[in-house]
Amino acid sequence: MSNTETRAEVHECPTDVGHDPHEIQRIEPKNVQLGPDDALKVRRTLPSLRRSFVGAWCFADHYGPEHGVCMDVPPHPHTGLQTVSWLFEGEIEHRDSGGVHAMVRPGELNLMTSGYGIAHSEVSTPERDLLHGVQLWVALPEADRDLIREFQHHVPEPVDADGVRVKVLTGTLAGAASPVHTQTPLLGAEVVIDPGVTWEVEVDAGHEHGVLVDTGVVDFDDVRLDRSVLGVRDAGLGHLRLTNPTDAPARLMLLGGEPFDEGIVMWWNFIGRSHEDIVRMRQEWNDAPDDRFGRVAGYRGPTQRLAAPPLPADLKLKRRFRRGRQ
């Protein structure tokens, strides 16, 4: 999904210090309107002023359930990242300049690699008058940021474990492994916990981990998280403890990965390494989009291309790091 804000914000992240891995950082969501008044509303936890990454996960939007809201995002660009689309309810039609035409459906992972440049469109289908899911971005490391565009599709088999059901999107968890390849070690999973259940699971001690709650309430190592709140723990421990303290099921997204220490500049739908990178990408998209990003075939909306908004006047974009260093 595109960041369709017409006045894309710039975040200057303050310097942060490392956290004890026993400490859970609790990040409240920011409400963002993606376009006009009738457009989709999302709850964004990454990036935030308090944290830029969980592993290489650098962007997290949680949306829905929304009835009667149509997603119709014209062709728009991405660079230097991978998008991870995961639906709980609804259906979205995806087309991209790599020639891929695919449907995004509940429980099915679609991972798109932009690399040097890609364009794609997203349109919710009229047969499913409901949207509910997450949109996640992964920053590509410097050595791989100019990869050729690619699309991966995977339907994970659910794993049942004593009142817990797990679908592994990327990486390994609870004895399940995803075949989806990523450029940095990553964990992504949907987890449903039955009422009153505490789940303790082994994880990679070298990874940071984040818990983003979709429905219900979850205690992450005794820190309470409710809907759309992200709890993050730094690397250093080889297990997670998650508890559902309520009498209804709780669903969450579990994100993890090796700490990503490269500085990036992320603005609108571009990831670069400098202000000049972003200026060049914006100009290339607005002036000659087909040269770098390719053409999206088959999109039938009224606007054939989503223009990049103006850059902030008299402000140079700064690199941001895992802990907000500049």
Secondary structure as UniProt FT lines:
FT   TURN            21..22
FT   STRAND          25..27
FT   STRAND          30..33
FT   TURN            37..38
FT   STRAND          41..46
FT   TURN            55..56
FT   STRAND          57..67
FT   STRAND          72..79
FT   STRAND          81..89
FT   STRAND          92..96
FT   TURN            97..98
FT   STRAND          101..104
FT   STRAND          109..113
FT   TURN            115..116
FT   STRAND          118..124
FT   TURN            126..127
FT   STRAND          130..139
FT   HELIX           142..144
FT   TURN            145..146
FT   STRAND          150..154
FT   STRAND          159..160
FT   STRAND          164..170
FT   STRAND          172..173
FT   TURN            174..175
FT   STRAND          176..177
FT   STRAND          186..193
FT   TURN            195..196
FT   STRAND          198..202
FT   TURN            205..206
FT   STRAND          208..215
FT   STRAND          218..220
FT   TURN            221..222
FT   STRAND          223..225
FT   TURN            227..228
FT   STRAND          230..233
FT   STRAND          239..243
FT   STRAND          250..257
FT   STRAND          264..267
FT   TURN            268..269
FT   STRAND          270..272
FT   HELIX           275..287
FT   HELIX           289..293
FT   TURN            313..314
FT   TURN            322..323
//
